[in-house]
Amino acid sequence: MIERVASLDDPRVAAYAHVGDPGWLRDQHLFVAEGRLVVRRLLEAGTFTVRSVLVTPAALAALEDVLDPAFPAYLCEQQTMDAIAGFNFHRGCLALGERPPRIDALGGLARARRLLALEGIGNPDNVGGLFRVAAAFGLHGVVLDRACADPLYRKAIRTSMGAALRVPFATLDDWVAGLRGLRDGGAEVVALTPDLSATPLADYATRVFPERRLVLMVGAEGPGLSPAAFASATATVRIPIAADVDSLNVVVAAGIALAALAR
């Protein structure tokens, strides 16, 4: 159902005034997707309930084939959208999705064949990039500790190119217990580290069998993985790099490692 909006005072779109306030969105159990590509992926994925979309005429023409009468689509001019959102927004569309009450249990991911585990990744760009890498290499899910940035924060969704809306994930209250549960359930839990005592990636990759369940664990740049995370691992692996370089960006490192392990 297409409904025209002419004023930023229209109560039907009042929630869009808070798209830049992640705390308000979380309190309302909402998240925001922005841009035609990301909004399209939200609508096509069907993973989350869509509350509504706000589009300009140009964006409506680009997205009309995936709009659903189950939720309203509010149509407005570009300047009205900028006024409602509170900033100069050039992508022409926003969507509000409903955040599930809790995303904190492994559930079906406990038996997934390939997972990416994130510890302490506080930068939403890195979290989004890691979801994009996970999608690129066909992983079945991502698990995160509570120190990680919210995958449903709009910047993380945007950086992931919508992968955060398609790749299943769980944010765990008890991180170490979750890792140990995966390990004790038969998964190989691999800690990625620059430590020279770790097994070189190419050597480890030759020992990975397609049927083996695998969890690749990465930590924040700088501090890296915690001692408790290392204690939960079944293997430690490193990417050989030049001696005068400390480390790689975590998204780059995860991409290199997953490309090798996928083979």
C-alpha positions in Angstrom: 0.0 0.0 0.0 1.5 3.3 -1.1 0.7 6.3 1.1 1.9 9.8 0.2 3.6 11.9 2.9 4.0 15.6 2.5 5.1 16.8 5.9 7.8 15.8 8.5 5.0 16.2 11.1 3.0 13.3 9.7 2.7 10.9 12.7 2.8 7.9 10.3 6.5 8.5 9.7 7.4 9.8 13.2 9.7 6.8 13.9 11.9 7.8 10.9 13.0 10.9 12.9 15.0 8.5 15.1 16.9 6.6 12.4 20.2 8.1 13.7 19.5 7.1 17.3 20.5 3.5 17.8 19.5 3.5 21.5 15.9 4.6 20.6 15.7 2.0 17.9 16.8 -0.8 20.2 14.3 0.4 22.9 11.5 0.2 20.3 12.8 -3.2 19.0 13.5 -1.7 15.6 16.4 -1.4 13.2 16.8 0.6 10.1 18.0 -0.4 6.6 19.1 2.3 4.1 19.8 2.5 0.4 18.1 0.7 -2.4 20.4 -2.3 -2.5 20.2 -3.0 1.3 16.4 -2.3 1.5 15.8 -4.7 -1.4 17.8 -7.4 0.3 15.8 -6.9 3.5 12.6 -7.2 1.6 13.7 -10.2 -0.4 15.3 -12.1 2.5 12.1 -12.4 4.5 14.1 -12.9 7.7 12.7 -10.0 9.6 9.3 -8.4 9.8 9.2 -5.1 8.0 7.4 -2.3 9.7 7.3 0.1 6.8 9.4 1.7 4.1 10.0 5.4 3.3 10.8 6.1 -0.4 11.3 8.9 -2.9 9.6 8.5 -6.3 12.8 7.3 -7.9 13.4 4.7 -5.2 9.8 3.6 -5.4 10.3 2.9 -9.1 13.4 0.8 -8.3 11.8 -1.2 -5.5 8.1 -1.5 -6.5 8.6 -5.2 -7.6 9.5 -6.2 -4.0 7.1 -4.1 -2.0 4.4 -6.0 -0.1 0.9 -5.0 0.9 1.6 -6.4 4.3 3.4 -3.2 5.3 2.9 0.4 4.2 5.3 2.2 1.8 5.4 6.0 2.5 6.2 8.1 -0.6 7.7 11.5 -0.2 10.0 13.9 -2.0 13.7 13.9 -1.3 13.7 17.1 0.7 10.9 15.8 2.9 12.9 12.6 3.5 16.0 14.6 4.5 13.9 16.7 6.9 12.3 13.6 8.5 15.5 11.7 8.9 17.4 14.8 10.2 20.3 14.6 7.7 21.0 15.0 4.0 20.1 11.6 2.8 20.8 10.8 -0.8 19.9 7.1 -1.2 16.2 7.7 -1.5 14.9 4.9 0.8 14.8 3.8 4.4 13.1 0.8 5.9 12.2 -0.1 9.5 12.5 -3.7 10.5 11.4 -5.3 13.7 14.2 -6.6 15.9 13.6 -10.0 17.4 13.1 -9.8 21.2 16.4 -11.7 21.9 19.2 -12.9 19.6 21.3 -14.7 22.2 21.1 -18.4 21.7 23.0 -20.7 19.4 19.9 -22.6 18.5 20.3 -24.1 15.0 23.8 -22.6 14.7 25.1 -25.1 17.3 25.2 -27.8 14.5 26.2 -25.5 11.6 29.0 -26.8 9.5 30.8 -23.4 9.0 30.7 -20.5 11.4 32.6 -17.2 12.0 33.0 -16.2 15.7 33.7 -12.6 16.6 35.2 -11.5 19.9 35.4 -7.8 20.9 34.9 -6.4 17.4 33.5 -3.0 18.5 33.8 -1.2 15.1 30.5 -1.5 13.2 32.3 -1.2 9.9 34.4 -4.3 10.8 31.4 -6.2 12.0 29.6 -5.4 8.7 32.6 -6.3 6.7 32.9 -9.6 8.5 29.3 -10.4 7.7 29.9 -9.6 4.1 32.9 -12.0 4.1 30.8 -14.7 5.8 28.2 -14.4 3.1 30.9 -14.4 0.3 32.3 -17.7 1.5 29.0 -19.4 2.2 29.2 -19.6 6.0 26.1 -20.8 7.8 26.2 -18.2 10.6 28.1 -15.8 12.8 28.4 -15.8 16.6 29.4 -12.7 18.5 30.2 -11.8 22.1 28.5 -8.9 23.9 31.4 -6.6 23.3 30.9 -6.6 19.5 29.0 -3.9 17.7 25.4 -4.6 16.9 25.0 -6.3 13.5 21.7 -4.6 13.1 23.1 -1.1 13.6 22.5 0.7 10.3 26.2 1.3 9.6 27.0 -2.4 10.1 24.1 -3.3 7.8 25.2 -0.9 5.2 28.8 -2.0 5.2 27.7 -5.6 5.0 25.8 -4.8 1.8 22.8 -6.4 3.5 24.6 -9.6 4.5 23.7 -8.9 8.2 20.1 -9.3 7.2 20.7 -12.7 5.5 23.4 -14.5 7.4 22.0 -16.0 10.7 23.7 -14.8 13.8 23.6 -15.1 17.6 25.0 -12.8 20.2 26.0 -14.8 23.2 25.6 -13.8 26.9 28.2 -16.4 28.0 30.8 -16.3 25.3 33.3 -18.8 26.7 30.5 -21.4 27.4 29.2 -20.9 23.9 32.7 -21.6 22.4 33.2 -24.6 24.5 29.8 -25.9 23.6 30.7 -25.7 19.9 34.1 -27.4 20.6 32.6 -30.1 22.8 29.9 -30.7 20.1 32.6 -31.8 17.7 33.5 -28.5 15.9 37.1 -27.5 15.2 37.4 -24.1 16.8 40.3 -22.3 15.0 41.8 -19.1 16.6 43.2 -16.7 14.0 46.3 -14.9 15.5 49.5 -13.2 14.3 51.5 -15.2 16.9 54.5 -16.9 15.3 54.0 -20.0 17.3 50.7 -20.7 15.5 50.4 -23.0 12.5 50.8 -21.3 9.1 47.4 -21.1 7.4 48.5 -23.0 4.3 49.7 -25.9 6.4 46.5 -26.0 8.5 44.3 -25.8 5.4 45.7 -29.0 4.0 44.3 -30.8 7.1 40.8 -29.5 6.9 38.2 -32.0 5.6 35.0 -30.8 3.9 32.8 -32.8 6.3 34.5 -31.4 9.5 32.5 -28.7 11.3 34.7 -25.5 11.5 34.5 -22.3 13.6 36.9 -19.6 12.6 37.4 -17.2 15.6 38.8 -13.7 15.2 39.4 -10.9 17.6 39.7 -7.1 17.6 42.7 -5.5 16.0 45.3 -4.7 18.7 44.2 -6.8 21.7 43.3 -9.8 19.6 41.5 -12.8 21.1 41.3 -13.2 24.9 43.2 -15.9 26.8 39.8 -17.6 27.5 39.1 -17.7 23.8 42.4 -19.3 23.0 41.8 -21.8 25.8 38.6 -22.8 24.0 40.3 -23.3 20.7 41.3 -26.6 19.2 43.9 -25.0 16.9 45.7 -21.7 16.4 46.5 -20.5 12.9 48.4 -17.5 11.5 48.6 -15.8 8.1 52.3 -15.3 7.3 53.0 -11.6 6.6 56.1 -9.4 6.3 58.1 -9.1 9.5 57.8 -5.3 9.7 54.0 -5.4 9.6 52.2 -6.0 12.9 48.9 -7.4 11.7 46.1 -7.3 9.1 42.8 -5.6 9.3 40.4 -8.2 10.8 38.1 -8.2 7.8 41.0 -8.8 5.4 42.5 -11.5 7.6 39.1 -13.3 7.9 38.7 -13.2 4.1 42.2 -14.6 3.5 41.6 -17.4 6.0 38.2 -18.3 4.8 39.4 -18.4 1.2 42.1 -20.8 2.1 39.8 -23.0 4.2 37.1 -23.0 1.6 39.4 -24.8 -0.8 
